[in-house]
Amino acid sequence: MRTSLSNVHYSIREAAGVLGVAPSNVARAIRLGQVRAVRRRGHLVIPASGLIRLLGDPMSGGTP
């Protein structure tokens, strides 16, 4: 079964692991509007598309 990236979300802790930073840094980036997050079942989650975009941004230290 194929999963669309639009349906994949990461918790703050999971996103921090992917990015290699502390969860508090991800939470701060969400508050500052640098990372997009949505509420799912009462919890903030980061869409996979947002992480991909962030990882591909040379200004954030990711790969082009």
N, C-alpha and C positions, 0 to 999 in steps of 0.2 A: 504494500500500500504506500502510495506516495504522499508525503506531507508537504504542504505549501509553507514557505517561510513566513507568510503572512499570519499563520496560525501558531507559530512557535514563539514562545516568550520565555524570558529568563528572569529569575528572581534577582534581587539586588546582590545577594551572595554569589549566585552562579555567574552573573555578569562580571562581578569583581574577579572571580577566578579566571574567566576567559581573558579579561583585560590585564590581569596580573597586578591588581591594585587592591587596597583595602575596601571593604564594603562602605565604609564611611566616605571614601572618595567618590564612589558611585552615587551615593545618596546626595552628596554635596553637588555633584554635577547635575543631578536631576533638579534640585532646588534652584540652581542657577540657570536652568534651561539649556544646558549643554548636551544633555542626553534626554531623549523623549521617553516618557514612561506613561503607562496607562494602568487603570485599576481593573483588576480581574478578581472577582470573588473577595473584594475588600482589601486586596494586597496590591502594592505597586509592582509592576513587572515591566521589563524592557523588551520590546519587540526585537526579534532576531535581525530584522532589516535595519534597525537602528544601530545594533552592534556591528553589523557588517559595514555600514556606512562609517562608523567611528573608527573601526580597524583599518579602513582603506584611506583615511584622511591623513596625509603626510604631516599636517600641523599637529596632530595628536600623537605622533610617534609611531603610527601604524605603517603598514606597507602600502605603497601606491597601487 
